[in-house]
Amino acid sequence: MSIYDIPVTTISGDPTTLAPLRGKALLVVNVASKCGLTPQYTALEQLQKEYGDRGFSVVGFPCNQFAGQEPGTAEEIETFCSTTYGVTFPLFEKVEVNGDARHPVYAELTKTADADGAAGDVTWNFEKFLISPEGEVIARFRPRTTPDDEAVVKAIEAALPA
């Protein structure tokens, strides 16, 4: 099954898939509103603005698995993201990224190793997975690697559709 075929739900509660994003490079991120890394939203939105019209999108999946740092309802999360950080990229429903209830999207993503060769569980909020326009997971960046880090930007630029 392609990552594009896995059922997901938008932050506003509508069932969908990632298929409308097929053909774009995607940076999938498990996000949280009450984390020390939450300011990464600023750089994520900057990437969206800079590369969005070139076949790229950030994709946010709120997650409350790490120290309860995403406790809000879908409406609270959406309001926080839009009013605090001006988020325009797609947000989906709150999911689990690890464990028995791991969302199927993350079951696929976590098979991919990071630059050090480590695959498996997401380690904290704001872990990033880069997906090629063809739907392959091509890079994984751990939470403390900021979205504007040179390695992330170069990987995104290399993954943009021709």
N, C-alpha and C positions, 0 to 999 in steps of 0.2 A: 504494500500500500504506500502510495506517495504521501508526503507530508501535506500536500494540497488536498487530499481526500479525507483527512481526519476531521470529524465533526468538532467544531468549536462554537462557542457562544460569545457574541459581542458583549461589551460592558453594559449595553442597554437591554440585554436579554434576548437578542435575536439569534436563532440558530443559523450557522453558516459553516463555511470551511475557509481555508486559506487560498482556495482556487482563484478568487478574484485578484490575488497578488502574484499569480503565476507569471513568470517572465521578468520578475523584478528580483534584484538582490535584496534579501531581507536580513535584518539584524533583530533576532528574537531575544527578548530580555525579560527576566522575571523581576518585576518592579515592586517597590514598597514605599509607602508614604511617610513612614516614621523611622527610617533607617539613617544611619550616619552617611550612607552612600546616596541618599535620595537626591542631593544636588546634581547627580549625574543626569537627571531629567533635562537639565539645561543643555548639556552637550548632546544628549540624544535628540532633542528638538532641533538643535543646530544642524546635526547631520541630516535630519529630515528636511530641513529647509534648503540645505546646500545640495543634496543629492536627489531629493524627491522627484524633480522633473527630469532626472536622468535614469529612471528605472530602479529606484531604491525606496525602501520603506523600513522604518523601525516598526516593530510589532511588540506591544507590551502585554505581558500576562501578570497581573497582580498575584502575589503569593503571600500567605500569612504563616508559612512554615518556619520562619526564622525569627525567633524571639517575639512572635506576635506583632511584627512591625507593619502589617497591613490589615488592621482590624476593621476597617470601614466597610460600609455597604457599597454596592456597585455605584450608586448615585453619589455617595460621599467621595469615593475614589475618583470618579470622573470629574466632579466639581473641583476637587483638590488639584488634579493634574491640569485642568484647563485654566483655572484662576491663578494658581501659584506658578506654573511653569509654561503656560500657553501651549500645552501639548496638542498637536494636530494629528499625530500618527495614530493608527488604530490600537485601541485597547480592547482586551477581551475579558471574559469573566475571570474571577479569582480562581486559581487552580492550585493543586499540589504538584510540586515538581520532583518530589522524592517519595519513596515508600510505596506501600501497597495501593494507595489511591492516586499514584502518579498519573497525571494526564497523559493520554496517548501521544500527544505532540512531544512531551518531554521524555517519554519512553524512547522515542526515536532520537531526539537531540542528544540525550545523555550517552548514547553509544559512541559519540564522537570524542576523541581525545583532544586535550589542549596541547599547547606547544611543547609541554614537558612529557607528553605521552600518557597523561592520566585521563581516563574516561570515567564514567560512573556518575554518582550523585552530584547534583548542583551543590556548591559549597556555601552559598549565601545569596542574599538579594543582589540583583544587578549582574548576574552571570550572563554573558552574551554569546549567542550562536549565530554565525553568518551562514546564510543559505544562498546558494547560487540561483540564478534565474531558472535553472533546470530542476531545482528542488533538492539539490545535494547539500548536506551540511559540510561546509568547507573549512570552517575555522571555529574555534572556541576560545573565548577570552574570559578569564576568571574575574570575579567581582571588582577587585581593586584596580584592574586595568580599565582606565577611564575611556569613555566612548571617543574622546578626541586624541587618544594615544596614537602615536605615529603608526604603530603596527595595525591598529584597528582601521585607521583611515586608509592606509595602503591596501589592506585586504579588501575593503569596500570598493575602492577605486578599481582594483583588479577584477572584482566580481561584477561590476556594472555591465549591463547588456551592451553589446556592440551597436 
